[in-house]
Amino acid sequence: MIRRTLTTLVPLLAFASSAFAGDGGGAHKLPLYAEPVFGQVTNSMVMVWLAALVIIFFSRIATRKMALVPEGLQNFAEWAVGSLYEFLAGLIGEKLVSRTFWFFGTVFFFILVNNYMGLIPGVGTWTFNGKPIFRGANADVNMTAAMAFTFALLWFYWAITETNPTNTTFRNAKSTWGRRTRGCGASERAGKANGGKRA
């Protein structure tokens, strides 16, 4: 009974506090750019740092007392990391995921924590000197663009090193394709010479 009441009441209060947190209970509009809160520190930077601290503290607590048979937070952390690793291995292969998981795992959990922290009531509505103290980290185009450019550069590097243009597989595929196209032309010429019948 208590659990059912709490699961109904908590989301209701969360939505209500966000709706009425603006001035006079009216609509709230988030600016398109991150605003400085303390000197050069913007409200998006504050959320990024808080998300990083959440991940660091969780990792420290989950791995504080490592056990061969995990339980509690260690079990949850191993399940989350292992599931993501297996999912990526199914997408990009075991060899490539062993090289790239450090990046994909970090970015996945970083974006996940940032997005969930952006849903906390008060983010974007609590103000200091008329400016929001917190702003969703992924609401800022600088963060999204930086992650996108980093991913693009790393993916180009991984793609080129995995399919090395100088290796024999690439050269064999190229020469096989060349033979196939030449072979098609030869059979068509032979068919014309035989009165339209293929050789």
N, C-alpha and C positions, 0 to 999 in steps of 0.2 A: 504494500500500500504506500509506504513512504517513498520507495523507489519510483513508483509510477507518478506520484505527486511531484517529486523532484524533477523527473525527466520531462514533465509538462511545464512546470513553473520556471525552471532555469532558462530555457530558450525564450519563453515569453518575456521574462524580465530583461534578458539580453537585448531583444529586439526593441522593447519599450525604452530602455536607457539610451540606445543609439538613436532612436527616432526623436526623443525629446532633449537630447544633449545640446542641440544648437541653440542659438539665441531665440528666446520666446517660443521654443518648441517648433519652429518652422523648418523648412527644408535647408539642407546643408550642402554647400558646393565646394568640392575639393579643387584647389588650383591645379593647373596643368604642370607646374614645375615645383620642385622641392624648395621649401623656404628655409632660410637659415634661422636656427633657433638660438644657438650659442656661438657667436662669432661666425666662423666659416662652417660650422657643423650644422648640416641640414637635418630636417625631421626624418628623411628617408635613411640617412646615415645612422641615426639613433636606432631605428628599427633593424637595420642590418647588423649592427653591433649587438643588439639584444638577441637576435636570432642566432648569431654566432656563439654568444654566451650560453644560450639554451642548449645548443648542440654540444658544446664543450663540456658543460656541467653534466648533461645526460651521459655522455661517453665516459666521463670520469667516474660517475656513480655506478654505471653499469659494469665497468671493468675494474672496479676497486678490489673486489674479492673474486678473482677468476676461479672457476671450478670446472673440473672435467665434465661433470654433469651439470649444465647450466640451469639456473632457476631464477625467477624474479625478473629484474631488469636485464640481466645478462642474457637470459633466455629470449626475451623480446628483441633485444638488440641483435643477437645472432640470427634470429628468425628474419628480421627486417633486412639485414645485409645479405643473408644467404638467399632469400627470395628474390631480391633485386638482382643479385649476381646470376642466378639461374634464369631469370627472365631475360636479361641482356644476352646471356650465352645462347639462348634460343633465337634471339634476333640477329646477332652479329657473329656468332660462332665462339667456340671456346678459346681459340688462340687470340683473337682480337680482344675479347672481353678481359683476358688476363693482362693485357697491356693497357687497357683504357678504363678499367673499373675505378681506379683512383679518382679519375675526373668525373665520370658519369655518376658514381655513387655520391660524391661530394655535392655536385650540382643538384642532384635529385633531392637529397635530404635538405639542402640549403633552401631550395625553392619551396619545398613542402612546408618547412617550418615558417618561412616568411609569409606564405599564403595563409596558413592557419593563424599566425599572429596578427595578420591584417583583419581577421574576423573578430578579434577581441573587442568587446564594446568599449568605446572611448578612443579607439585609434582613429585619428582624423577629426575628433570632436573636442578632445581636451586641449585647451589653448593656454599659451603663455605669451603675454604681451600681444594678444590678438592673433597669434599664429598657432596652428596646430603643433603640439609637441611631437606627436607620432604620426607617421604617414606610412602606408603600406610600401614596403621596399620595392615591390614589383610594379607599383603605380608610377614609378619614376622611369622615364625612358632611358636615362643614363645607365641604370643598372641592367635593364633588359638588353640594351645595345652592347654593353661591355661583355655580358655573358654570350650573346649571339656571335660577336666577332671572335671571342676567344674560342668558342666551339668550332666556328668555321675554320680558323687557322689550324687548330689541332686536328680536326677531321681531315683536312687536306693533307696534312703531314702523315697521319695514320694511313690514309688511303693510298698515298704514293709509296710509302714504305712497305705496305702489304702487297701491292701489285706493282712491284719494282719493274719499271719499263725495260731494264737491262737483263732481267732474268729469262731463262729459257722458256718458261711457260708462256710468257707474253709473246716472245718471238715465234714460238711454234704456232700459237693461235693465229698470229698475223700471217704466217706463211701458209697455213692450212686454209685460211679464208681466201688468200690470193689464189691458191690452186683451185678452190671451188669455183671462183668466178671465172678463172681461165677455162676450167673444164666445161662449164655451161656454154661458153661461147664456142668451144670446139665441137660439142655435140650438136649445137644448132647449125653450125656450118656443115657438119657431116649429114644432117637431116636434109638440108637444102640440096646437097650434092646427090642424095638418093631419091630425089623427087618428092621432097616434103616429108619423108619418113625419117624417124629418129634412128640413130645408129645404136 
